[in-house]
Each structure stands twice: as structure tokens, then as C-alpha cells.
Amino acid sequence: MSTTVETASAAARTAPAAVIVAIDGPSGTGKSSTSKAVAAQLGLSYLDTGAQYRAITWWMLNNGIDVQNAAEVATAADKPVIVSGTDPAAPTITVDGEDAAGPIRTPEVTSRVSAVSAVPEVRARITELQRSIAAGAEVGIVVEGRDIGTTVLPDADLKIFLTASPEARAARRSGELKGSDLATTKEALIKRDTADSSRKTSPLAKADDAVEVDTTELTLQQVIECVVTLVEEKRAAK
């Protein structure tokens, strides 16, 4: 009996501390790739909050909701059942039991997600979902989005805000979207930034206590290494 207790307590002493990591920033800064890689490397869960907003937008479009009508969007905000898988190696998202990972990445959804995301009732619904997922992550979690450190998880153990020049971000996003025009991509990113930063409810913003990492001149691997170091330092201090 005593040996079992001693073994358990020894394991508890050597197990890494569970940490909640909030990674925010605009599109094209390497947020998703970095967050998934860091979570996988450190054995943490992972949550792409942007996918949840895309999922609810996709549901609205599929169900005939006028996404330009805030009142109509607000009324429907509680209807879809959104489930996010938190395995960084294979993150999943379903809406009413249907796999939505592919459909939520279409240009139609991309062009309308800011309007839907700006509706307070939508943000309240998705924020509650995100907090529930983070609270249930026993090993710790990396949560990426635009308002995680400021609104969703203001008490996160570590907050990181990724930035990059509009030119660098547009080049990366154009590489992801085969055949897209660089100038058009840059214009779309800046438009999205303006919409996300100026919305009244939970705007895109850097938390006062966030560590800012400019990824303009860094490779993805360098960004990952930087963030892993920050997380390990935070774990060691807990």
C-alpha cells in the first residue's frame, strides 16, 4: 500500500504542471501551425477557437439565416451543437454531428465569419464553450484565437500575442490558398483586421500581460521553439 502511494506521489512530482496557454493574433502570423505544434510537442490539448466561429457561421449559411441581420443571427446562436476535438495531431470539429472541418474553410464562410463573430450573443455562446473545454483539459491546453488572453481566458497561465507585417502575413496566406493574388490577399487580411479590432464585443487586442512575438523574420520552427521555451519556463515556475 505504502509503495503504491509513494509511487503515485513520485509520479505527481515528476509530471509537468498543467498550463493554460492563450495564443492570440491576426491571420497569417503562424498562430494555428505554432499552437498545434507546441501542444503536440508538450503533450497538451489544443483548441482552434476560430474554427468554432467558422462552424457557427457555416451553420447559419446552411440554415438560411441572414448573416447580415444581427438580430436573426442572435436568435439562432444557441441552436447548432458544436463539438471540438482537442487532439493537436488531428483536431476535429462537428456541427450537429456532421464533420465540418472542410466546409468551414470555404471563401463563403471566410468572407462572412467576421459579421457573425461580431454578434454579442454568438460571442457569449462560443466563449462559454471555449471556457468549458479549457476547464476540462486535465493535462493543460493551448487555446488560439483573437480574444483568448483578453476575454475568454484572462487568467491563462501564459499569454502570447503573435504579430507579423501585413506583407509577410499575405505571403503566407497566399501560399496556403493556391492561386490567390498577393495584393488581394493582403487587402482581405487588413479588412479582417479592421473588422476584428473595431468590433464592440471582445475585439482583437493584445492583453497587457501578453508576451509579443513578431514572426515576420522568423521561420515557423523558430516561432515554435520560442513558444515552447516560454511554456516550459512557465511550467517550471508553477
C-alpha positions, -999 to +999 in steps of 0.1 A: +000+000+000+027+025+011+048+016-020+018+024-043+012+057-025+049+066-028+050+057-065+019+078-071+033+108-053+066+105-071+048+105-104+029+136-093+061+153-085+077+145-119+047+151-141+048+185-158+024+211-144-008+216-164-008+250-180-033+270-199-017+289-228-035+316-247-021+324-282-037+354-299-030+374-331-043+382-365-045+359-395-012+348-412+010+351-381+015+314-378-010+310-349-025+277-359+006+259-370+025+271-339-002+263-315-007+227-328+030+220-329+036+234-294+006+214-280+018+182-297+054+186-285+045+193-249+016+168-246-011+195-242-046+196-256-053+221-284-083+243-294-087+264-325-114+289-315-116+304-349-129+271-362-158+274-338-168+308-352-164+294-387-186+265-377-214+286-364-212+308-395-213+278-418-244+265-399-261+299-403-255+300-440-267+264-444-299+271-425-309+303-444-300+328-417-293+363-430-258+367-415-260+405-421-290+406-398-276+407-363-310+401-347-316+370-368-281+357-360-286+363-323-318+344-322-302+314-338-269+315-319-279+287-294-292+263-320-262+245-335-244+218-315-207+224-319-181+198-307-144+204-309-118+176-307-087+188-289-060+163-302-033+186-317-023+158-341-059+155-355-082+183-343-118+178-353-150+199-354-185+188-359-218+207-362-249+188-353-229+156-356-216+164-391-179+168-399-174+205-407-136+206-409-136+211-446-167+231-453-158+258-427-127+268-447-146+279-479-143+315-492-180+320-485-176+313-448-143+332-446-160+364-460-188+362-435-173+350-403-164+385-390-200+396-393-213+366-374-185+368-348-193+404-340-228+395-327-226+395-288-249+365-285-226+345-307-196+355-288-212+347-255-222+312-267-188+304-281-169+319-252-188+297-228-180+267-249-143+276-250-141+281-213-157+247-207-132+230-229-102+247-213-115+239-178-118+202-187-083+199-201-066+179-174-031+180-189-033+217-199-042+232-232-031+257-259-060+278-270-056+300-301-078+329-313-082+366-312-096+374-277-084+345-256-060+364-234-082+394-230-117+379-228-120+341-229-092+331-205-080+363-188-064+341-161-044+319-185-010+309-172+007+322-203-005+347-229+013+351-262+004+376-290+018+368-324+023+396-349+039+400-384+039+426-411+009+427-435+033+417-463+046+386-445+011+376-435-003+380-470+026+360-485+020+331-460-017+331-466-013+332-504+009+302-501-019+284-482-046+295-507-032+282-540-037+306-569-046+336-548-034+370-557-009+385-531-024+421-533-059+408-529-050+386-500-032+415-482-063+437-487-086+410-473-063+405-443-062+442-435-100+444-439-104+414-415-080+430-390-101+462-390-133+444-385-119+422-357-101+451-339-130+475-341-159+453-331-176+463-298-176+429-282-143+412-274-121+429-301-088+415-313-063+430-289-031+422-271-035+415-234-015+438-212+004+409-197+009+390-230+044+383-245+045+397-280+064+376-306+070+392-340+071+364-365+079+385-396+116+374-399+112+340-382+107+306-397+078+285-383+103+263-365+119+293-348+085+305-336+076+271-323+109+269-304+103+303-289+068+295-277+079+260-263+106+278-243+081+302-229+057+274-219+084+253-203+096+283-183+060+288-171+056+251-162+088+252-142+077+282-122+043+266-112 
